[in-house]
Amino acid sequence: MMRRPMAPPQPMNGPRYNEFINVPKVRVIDEEGENLGVMFTREAIEQAAEIGLDLVEVSPNADPPVCKFLDIGKFKYEAQKKANIARKTQRTQEIKEIKMRPNIDDHDYDTKMKKVFDFIEEGDKVKVTLRFRGREMAHQQLGMQLLQRVAENTSEVAKVESYPRLEGRQMLMVLSPKS
C-alpha cells in the first residue's frame, strides 16, 4: 500500500501563499508591481520560484484572487511591524470620576476643575458625581446649579455627554472631550 506524502499544514494567520492557494487561476502581479494578467496557479508558483520569491495572495476576495511575487517571510515581518505600531498608537478612552459635594468651597472647586481639565486634555471622559448627605437632599437645586457651573466652565474643551440626573443620593453628569 502506497502512502501519499502529507501536505504541510495550512497557515493559520496571514495570507495564503504558494501551494496553500487553492484556486485554479489567479491574477498575478510581479515584484515590480506590473500586472502579468490571469494565469494558472501552478504556472504562477513556478514563475515565482524561478526568481526566488513566493506567490502570495494579497486580495483573496477578488475574482480571480490577486497574487503577488513576494518574499513571504519579509511580508509577514512587515505586516507584524505595522500591527505593533498601530497597537502602540492606539489609545482607549477611560472614564475618570470627580466627586464633589453641593456646598463645595471655591478653592476645592478650583482644584477639582484642574483635574477635570487634565483628564479631558488626556482624551478621557469625566464623570462628575455630586453626593448629597442628610438634609442636602432638600436642596437639589444647589447641586444642579453646581453641575451647570461645571458644564459652563468646561464648555470650550468638553461637551456634556450625559446631562445631570439624580440617582438615589447622587447627581451624575458625564463630560467628553470635544473632537
C-alpha positions in Angstrom: 0.0 0.0 0.0 1.5 3.4 -1.1 1.3 6.3 1.2 0.7 9.7 -0.2 3.1 12.4 1.1 1.3 14.7 3.6 0.9 18.3 2.6 2.3 20.9 5.0 -0.3 22.4 7.3 -2.3 25.4 6.1 -1.0 28.7 7.5 -3.3 29.8 10.4 -2.6 33.5 10.3 -1.6 35.7 7.4 -2.2 35.4 3.7 -2.2 32.1 1.8 0.9 31.5 -0.3 2.4 29.0 -2.9 0.7 25.6 -2.5 -1.9 26.9 0.0 -3.6 28.9 -2.7 -6.4 26.6 -3.7 -8.0 28.3 -6.7 -7.2 27.2 -10.3 -6.5 30.7 -11.7 -5.1 33.9 -10.2 -4.4 37.5 -11.3 -0.6 37.9 -11.0 1.4 41.0 -10.2 5.2 40.7 -10.4 7.8 42.1 -7.9 8.0 45.5 -9.7 4.2 45.9 -9.4 3.4 45.2 -13.1 0.2 43.2 -13.9 1.1 39.9 -15.6 -2.6 39.0 -16.1 -4.6 36.0 -15.2 -2.8 32.6 -15.2 -2.9 29.2 -13.7 -1.9 29.0 -10.1 0.7 26.2 -10.8 2.3 28.3 -13.5 2.4 31.4 -11.4 4.1 29.5 -8.5 6.7 28.1 -10.9 7.5 31.6 -12.2 7.8 33.0 -8.6 10.1 30.1 -7.7 12.3 30.9 -10.7 13.1 34.4 -9.4 13.4 33.1 -5.8 10.2 34.5 -4.4 6.8 33.2 -3.2 3.4 33.7 -4.8 1.4 35.5 -2.0 -2.4 36.0 -2.1 -2.9 39.8 -1.4 -6.6 40.1 -2.3 -8.4 36.8 -1.8 -11.9 38.2 -2.3 -11.3 39.5 -5.8 -12.4 37.4 -8.8 -10.0 35.9 -9.6 -7.9 36.4 -6.5 -4.9 38.8 -6.8 -1.5 37.3 -6.1 1.9 39.0 -6.0 5.5 37.8 -6.2 6.9 38.5 -2.7 9.2 37.1 0.0 6.6 35.6 2.4 9.0 36.0 5.5 9.6 39.7 4.8 5.9 40.3 4.0 4.8 38.7 7.4 7.5 40.6 9.2 6.5 44.0 7.8 2.8 43.2 8.5 3.6 42.4 12.1 5.6 45.6 12.4 2.7 47.7 11.1 0.3 45.9 13.6 2.7 46.7 16.5 2.9 50.3 15.6 -0.9 50.6 15.3 -1.2 48.9 18.7 1.3 51.4 20.3 -0.5 54.5 18.9 -4.0 53.2 19.8 -5.5 54.7 22.9 -8.6 53.6 24.8 -10.8 56.3 26.3 -11.3 55.9 30.0 -14.0 57.3 32.3 -12.4 59.3 35.2 -14.6 60.3 38.1 -14.6 63.5 40.1 -16.6 63.6 43.3 -18.0 66.8 44.8 -20.5 67.9 47.4 -23.2 70.6 46.9 -21.6 73.0 49.4 -18.0 72.8 48.0 -15.7 75.7 48.8 -14.2 77.8 45.9 -10.6 76.6 46.4 -11.8 73.0 46.5 -13.9 73.6 43.4 -10.9 75.1 41.5 -8.7 72.1 42.5 -11.3 69.7 41.2 -11.7 71.7 38.0 -8.0 71.5 37.3 -8.2 67.7 37.5 -11.3 67.8 35.2 -9.3 69.8 32.6 -6.3 67.4 32.9 -8.4 64.4 32.3 -10.2 66.0 29.3 -6.8 67.1 27.8 -5.6 63.5 28.0 -8.7 62.5 26.0 -10.6 60.8 28.8 -14.3 61.2 29.7 -15.1 62.7 33.1 -18.0 61.6 35.3 -18.8 64.3 37.8 -20.6 62.9 40.8 -22.3 65.1 43.4 -23.1 63.4 46.7 -26.0 64.6 48.8 -26.0 63.8 52.6 -28.8 64.3 55.1 -30.7 67.5 54.6 -28.8 68.4 51.5 -31.4 66.3 49.6 -33.9 69.1 50.2 -31.7 71.5 48.2 -31.1 69.6 45.0 -31.3 72.9 43.0 -27.9 73.8 44.6 -26.4 70.6 43.1 -28.0 71.3 39.7 -26.5 74.8 39.8 -23.1 73.5 40.6 -23.1 71.0 37.8 -24.3 73.7 35.4 -21.3 75.8 36.5 -19.0 72.9 35.8 -20.6 72.5 32.3 -20.1 76.2 31.6 -16.5 76.3 32.8 -15.6 73.3 30.6 -17.7 74.3 27.6 -14.6 75.3 25.5 -12.9 71.9 25.8 -15.7 69.4 26.6 -19.2 68.7 25.7 -21.9 67.3 28.1 -22.5 63.8 27.0 -24.9 62.9 29.8 -26.9 65.8 31.4 -27.2 66.0 35.2 -29.6 63.3 36.6 -30.4 62.2 40.1 -29.7 58.6 41.0 -30.6 58.0 44.7 -28.5 60.4 46.7 -26.1 61.2 43.8 -26.4 63.6 40.9 -24.3 62.5 37.9 -23.1 64.2 34.7 -20.7 62.9 32.1 -18.3 65.2 30.1 -16.4 64.1 27.0 -13.7 65.9 25.1 -14.6 67.9 22.0 -13.0 66.4 18.8 
